[in-house]
Structure formats: C-alpha cells, structure tokens
C-alpha cells in the first residue's frame, strides 16, 4: 500500500521519503538507500550521491537521477551533492 510519502512510477519503481532524512528507492526490483535532508524552504531536499553504492545494478548516478526526477515531478526543489 502506498502512502503520501511515496512516489511511484508506472513500472512500479518507487521513492519513499523516510521522514526528515533518508530516501528508500526501489528501482527495477533493487532497493537502495540515499542519505538526504529536508531543507528549510518548503518542499526542498538535498541528496547525498556518495551514499549510494556505485557498483549497484543501476549505479549511483542512475539511482540518484531517478530519485531527482521523481521528487521534481512531485514538486520538490532538489539539490544533489
């Protein structure tokens, strides 16, 4: 069951916001955790790219890009570091 803090695309891949810090991304059946922080501005978030293992099936760049695209679609201002 999806909740208000989950963004899902048609393929079933999801981005789940884990409170004020952290994201759980499910992409093509693999699950990744991204360190993140909500920022002071409403609907603003920063993602820490180095927190995603680069040797995963989608690679850190692919996972982060999927998360950025999903969060941007949901109305967030997203910054990656």
VMD Tcl script that builds the backbone (N, CA, C; Angstrom):
set m [mol new atoms 243]
animate dup $m
set s [atomselect $m all]
$s set {name element resname resid chain x y z} {
  {N N UNK 1 A 0.829 -1.181 0.000}
  {CA C UNK 1 A 0.000 0.000 0.000}
  {C C UNK 1 A 0.877 1.249 0.000}
  {N N UNK 2 A 0.574 2.195 -0.863}
  {CA C UNK 2 A 1.353 3.424 -0.952}
  {C C UNK 2 A 0.816 4.454 0.030}
  {N N UNK 3 A 1.704 5.355 0.433}
  {CA C UNK 3 A 1.312 6.423 1.342}
  {C C UNK 3 A 1.683 7.764 0.728}
  {N N UNK 4 A 1.374 8.840 1.421}
  {CA C UNK 4 A 1.630 10.183 0.915}
  {C C UNK 4 A 3.122 10.467 0.753}
  {N N UNK 5 A 3.963 9.717 1.424}
  {CA C UNK 5 A 5.401 9.950 1.325}
  {C C UNK 5 A 6.086 9.025 0.328}
  {N N UNK 6 A 5.308 8.422 -0.570}
  {CA C UNK 6 A 5.842 7.520 -1.592}
  {C C UNK 6 A 5.436 8.002 -2.979}
  {N N UNK 7 A 6.417 8.043 -3.869}
  {CA C UNK 7 A 6.190 8.410 -5.269}
  {C C UNK 7 A 6.430 7.137 -6.080}
  {N N UNK 8 A 5.461 6.761 -6.905}
  {CA C UNK 8 A 5.586 5.529 -7.688}
  {C C UNK 8 A 5.384 5.832 -9.162}
  {N N UNK 9 A 6.219 5.228 -10.009}
  {CA C UNK 9 A 6.011 5.358 -11.455}
  {C C UNK 9 A 5.299 4.114 -11.966}
  {N N UNK 10 A 4.873 4.170 -13.194}
  {CA C UNK 10 A 4.077 3.082 -13.763}
  {C C UNK 10 A 4.782 1.735 -13.733}
  {N N UNK 11 A 6.110 1.732 -13.816}
  {CA C UNK 11 A 6.853 0.471 -13.813}
  {C C UNK 11 A 6.899 -0.183 -12.439}
  {N N UNK 12 A 6.457 0.548 -11.413}
  {CA C UNK 12 A 6.494 0.018 -10.050}
  {C C UNK 12 A 7.680 0.505 -9.246}
  {N N UNK 13 A 8.615 1.215 -9.867}
  {CA C UNK 13 A 9.742 1.781 -9.136}
  {C C UNK 13 A 9.234 2.899 -8.239}
  {N N UNK 14 A 9.821 3.017 -7.039}
  {CA C UNK 14 A 9.328 3.985 -6.068}
  {C C UNK 14 A 10.442 4.779 -5.407}
  {N N UNK 15 A 10.065 5.935 -4.874}
  {CA C UNK 15 A 10.902 6.724 -3.973}
  {C C UNK 15 A 10.064 6.922 -2.717}
  {N N UNK 16 A 10.573 6.454 -1.585}
  {CA C UNK 16 A 9.866 6.567 -0.311}
  {C C UNK 16 A 10.670 7.513 0.581}
  {N N UNK 17 A 10.029 8.588 1.038}
  {CA C UNK 17 A 10.677 9.565 1.909}
  {C C UNK 17 A 10.603 9.045 3.334}
  {N N UNK 18 A 11.775 8.895 3.958}
  {CA C UNK 18 A 11.867 8.327 5.304}
  {C C UNK 18 A 11.980 9.440 6.343}
  {N N UNK 19 A 10.954 10.224 6.506}
  {CA C UNK 19 A 10.984 11.322 7.473}
  {C C UNK 19 A 11.818 12.482 6.972}
  {N N UNK 20 A 12.509 13.162 7.894}
  {CA C UNK 20 A 13.293 14.336 7.531}
  {C C UNK 20 A 14.637 13.985 6.903}
  {N N UNK 21 A 15.084 12.744 7.085}
  {CA C UNK 21 A 16.348 12.317 6.483}
  {C C UNK 21 A 16.171 10.942 5.860}
  {N N UNK 22 A 16.732 10.771 4.692}
  {CA C UNK 22 A 16.769 9.466 4.051}
  {C C UNK 22 A 15.651 9.195 3.057}
  {N N UNK 23 A 16.024 8.462 2.020}
  {CA C UNK 23 A 15.097 8.007 0.995}
  {C C UNK 23 A 15.334 6.518 0.774}
  {N N UNK 24 A 14.276 5.781 0.499}
  {CA C UNK 24 A 14.406 4.401 0.063}
  {C C UNK 24 A 13.909 4.356 -1.375}
  {N N UNK 25 A 14.786 3.972 -2.273}
  {CA C UNK 25 A 14.462 3.927 -3.697}
  {C C UNK 25 A 14.416 2.470 -4.136}
  {N N UNK 26 A 13.324 2.086 -4.766}
  {CA C UNK 26 A 13.225 0.766 -5.377}
  {C C UNK 26 A 13.195 0.993 -6.877}
  {N N UNK 27 A 14.205 0.470 -7.545}
  {CA C UNK 27 A 14.378 0.703 -8.977}
  {C C UNK 27 A 14.663 -0.626 -9.655}
  {N N UNK 28 A 13.774 -1.044 -10.542}
  {CA C UNK 28 A 13.915 -2.313 -11.268}
  {C C UNK 28 A 14.099 -3.491 -10.316}
  {N N UNK 29 A 13.377 -3.464 -9.199}
  {CA C UNK 29 A 13.413 -4.569 -8.248}
  {C C UNK 29 A 14.522 -4.509 -7.215}
  {N N UNK 30 A 15.472 -3.603 -7.348}
  {CA C UNK 30 A 16.558 -3.452 -6.380}
  {C C UNK 30 A 16.246 -2.271 -5.465}
  {N N UNK 31 A 16.614 -2.389 -4.188}
  {CA C UNK 31 A 16.341 -1.336 -3.219}
  {C C UNK 31 A 17.642 -0.659 -2.804}
  {N N UNK 32 A 17.605 0.671 -2.761}
  {CA C UNK 32 A 18.752 1.493 -2.401}
  {C C UNK 32 A 18.322 2.487 -1.326}
  {N N UNK 33 A 19.259 2.879 -0.481}
  {CA C UNK 33 A 19.015 3.936 0.492}
  {C C UNK 33 A 19.889 5.118 0.118}
  {N N UNK 34 A 19.293 6.302 0.108}
  {CA C UNK 34 A 20.034 7.528 -0.186}
  {C C UNK 34 A 19.960 8.421 1.038}
  {N N UNK 35 A 21.115 8.866 1.521}
  {CA C UNK 35 A 21.121 9.860 2.585}
  {C C UNK 35 A 20.606 11.163 2.001}
  {N N UNK 36 A 19.706 11.810 2.717}
  {CA C UNK 36 A 19.136 13.068 2.253}
  {C C UNK 36 A 18.709 13.876 3.468}
  {N N UNK 37 A 18.431 15.146 3.241}
  {CA C UNK 37 A 17.924 16.020 4.295}
  {C C UNK 37 A 16.902 16.961 3.708}
  {N N UNK 38 A 15.829 17.170 4.454}
  {CA C UNK 38 A 14.874 18.201 4.083}
  {C C UNK 38 A 15.522 19.537 4.411}
  {N N UNK 39 A 15.329 20.518 3.554}
  {CA C UNK 39 A 15.905 21.838 3.768}
  {C C UNK 39 A 14.851 22.797 4.317}
  {N N UNK 40 A 15.294 23.983 4.727}
  {CA C UNK 40 A 14.411 24.958 5.370}
  {C C UNK 40 A 13.277 25.415 4.460}
  {N N UNK 41 A 13.540 25.573 3.184}
  {CA C UNK 41 A 12.488 26.007 2.274}
  {C C UNK 41 A 11.455 24.902 2.121}
  {N N UNK 42 A 10.200 25.240 2.012}
  {CA C UNK 42 A 9.185 24.193 1.819}
  {C C UNK 42 A 9.467 23.384 0.549}
  {N N UNK 43 A 9.275 22.078 0.675}
  {CA C UNK 43 A 9.428 21.167 -0.459}
  {C C UNK 43 A 10.829 21.217 -1.071}
  {N N UNK 44 A 11.855 21.357 -0.236}
  {CA C UNK 44 A 13.241 21.349 -0.693}
  {C C UNK 44 A 13.979 20.199 -0.025}
  {N N UNK 45 A 14.861 19.551 -0.783}
  {CA C UNK 45 A 15.580 18.387 -0.267}
  {C C UNK 45 A 16.951 18.322 -0.924}
  {N N UNK 46 A 17.944 17.845 -0.181}
  {CA C UNK 46 A 19.275 17.614 -0.734}
  {C C UNK 46 A 19.556 16.114 -0.661}
  {N N UNK 47 A 20.123 15.568 -1.747}
  {CA C UNK 47 A 20.502 14.156 -1.817}
  {C C UNK 47 A 22.021 14.058 -1.808}
  {N N UNK 48 A 22.544 13.101 -1.044}
  {CA C UNK 48 A 23.985 12.871 -0.991}
  {C C UNK 48 A 24.334 11.686 -1.892}
  {N N UNK 49 A 24.808 11.999 -3.083}
  {CA C UNK 49 A 25.087 10.998 -4.111}
  {C C UNK 49 A 26.074 9.933 -3.622}
  {N N UNK 50 A 27.045 10.338 -2.804}
  {CA C UNK 50 A 28.080 9.394 -2.358}
  {C C UNK 50 A 27.529 8.314 -1.426}
  {N N UNK 51 A 26.299 8.475 -0.945}
  {CA C UNK 51 A 25.724 7.468 -0.049}
  {C C UNK 51 A 25.190 6.240 -0.802}
  {N N UNK 52 A 25.124 6.315 -2.131}
  {CA C UNK 52 A 24.634 5.190 -2.935}
  {C C UNK 52 A 25.833 4.427 -3.483}
  {N N UNK 53 A 25.865 3.124 -3.258}
  {CA C UNK 53 A 26.973 2.299 -3.746}
  {C C UNK 53 A 27.040 2.370 -5.269}
  {N N UNK 54 A 28.184 2.762 -5.831}
  {CA C UNK 54 A 28.297 2.910 -7.284}
  {C C UNK 54 A 28.282 1.583 -8.038}
  {N N UNK 55 A 28.493 0.474 -7.337}
  {CA C UNK 55 A 28.559 -0.818 -8.024}
  {C C UNK 55 A 27.219 -1.546 -8.067}
  {N N UNK 56 A 26.149 -0.896 -7.637}
  {CA C UNK 56 A 24.819 -1.497 -7.727}
  {C C UNK 56 A 24.391 -1.617 -9.177}
  {N N UNK 57 A 23.371 -2.414 -9.465}
  {CA C UNK 57 A 22.925 -2.626 -10.839}
  {C C UNK 57 A 22.595 -1.345 -11.604}
  {N N UNK 58 A 22.005 -0.361 -10.928}
  {CA C UNK 58 A 21.642 0.889 -11.613}
  {C C UNK 58 A 22.737 1.943 -11.487}
  {N N UNK 59 A 23.746 1.688 -10.649}
  {CA C UNK 59 A 24.799 2.664 -10.422}
  {C C UNK 59 A 24.282 3.850 -9.627}
  {N N UNK 60 A 25.175 4.531 -8.928}
  {CA C UNK 60 A 24.746 5.647 -8.084}
  {C C UNK 60 A 24.140 6.778 -8.903}
  {N N UNK 61 A 24.676 7.040 -10.091}
  {CA C UNK 61 A 24.139 8.124 -10.928}
  {C C UNK 61 A 22.718 7.810 -11.379}
  {N N UNK 62 A 22.451 6.573 -11.767}
  {CA C UNK 62 A 21.120 6.190 -12.220}
  {C C UNK 62 A 20.088 6.243 -11.106}
  {N N UNK 63 A 20.467 5.785 -9.915}
  {CA C UNK 63 A 19.560 5.804 -8.767}
  {C C UNK 63 A 19.251 7.243 -8.370}
  {N N UNK 64 A 20.298 8.069 -8.279}
  {CA C UNK 64 A 20.097 9.466 -7.899}
  {C C UNK 64 A 19.265 10.202 -8.943}
  {N N UNK 65 A 19.505 9.949 -10.215}
  {CA C UNK 65 A 18.736 10.626 -11.261}
  {C C UNK 65 A 17.267 10.231 -11.202}
  {N N UNK 66 A 16.993 8.957 -10.963}
  {CA C UNK 66 A 15.606 8.523 -10.816}
  {C C UNK 66 A 14.952 9.241 -9.642}
  {N N UNK 67 A 15.649 9.316 -8.496}
  {CA C UNK 67 A 15.103 9.993 -7.312}
  {C C UNK 67 A 14.868 11.469 -7.581}
  {N N UNK 68 A 15.830 12.128 -8.233}
  {CA C UNK 68 A 15.677 13.554 -8.564}
  {C C UNK 68 A 14.472 13.762 -9.472}
  {N N UNK 69 A 14.342 12.950 -10.503}
  {CA C UNK 69 A 13.212 13.074 -11.438}
  {C C UNK 69 A 11.879 12.878 -10.720}
  {N N UNK 70 A 11.797 11.857 -9.855}
  {CA C UNK 70 A 10.547 11.578 -9.139}
  {C C UNK 70 A 10.209 12.704 -8.169}
  {N N UNK 71 A 11.203 13.173 -7.422}
  {CA C UNK 71 A 10.952 14.241 -6.456}
  {C C UNK 71 A 10.600 15.556 -7.149}
  {N N UNK 72 A 11.262 15.844 -8.259}
  {CA C UNK 72 A 10.951 17.053 -9.016}
  {C C UNK 72 A 9.518 16.978 -9.546}
  {N N UNK 73 A 9.140 15.820 -10.071}
  {CA C UNK 73 A 7.772 15.630 -10.558}
  {C C UNK 73 A 6.753 15.870 -9.440}
  {N N UNK 74 A 7.115 15.481 -8.200}
  {CA C UNK 74 A 6.215 15.636 -7.055}
  {C C UNK 74 A 6.221 17.060 -6.496}
  {N N UNK 75 A 7.045 17.954 -7.064}
  {CA C UNK 75 A 7.030 19.342 -6.639}
  {C C UNK 75 A 8.162 19.771 -5.742}
  {N N UNK 76 A 9.144 18.907 -5.501}
  {CA C UNK 76 A 10.281 19.258 -4.672}
  {C C UNK 76 A 11.329 20.028 -5.461}
  {N N UNK 77 A 12.023 20.935 -4.785}
  {CA C UNK 77 A 13.250 21.531 -5.309}
  {C C UNK 77 A 14.364 20.610 -4.804}
  {N N UNK 78 A 15.153 20.044 -5.714}
  {CA C UNK 78 A 16.137 19.022 -5.340}
  {C C UNK 78 A 17.542 19.489 -5.664}
  {N N UNK 79 A 18.443 19.275 -4.712}
  {CA C UNK 79 A 19.862 19.558 -4.912}
  {C C UNK 79 A 20.622 18.266 -4.638}
  {N N UNK 80 A 21.631 17.948 -5.443}
  {CA C UNK 80 A 22.461 16.781 -5.187}
  {C C UNK 80 A 23.876 17.230 -4.870}
  {N N UNK 81 A 24.465 16.553 -3.935}
  {CA C UNK 81 A 25.849 16.849 -3.529}
  {C C UNK 81 A 26.644 15.575 -3.650}
}
mol reanalyze $m
mol bondsrecalc $m
mol representation Tube
mol addrep $m
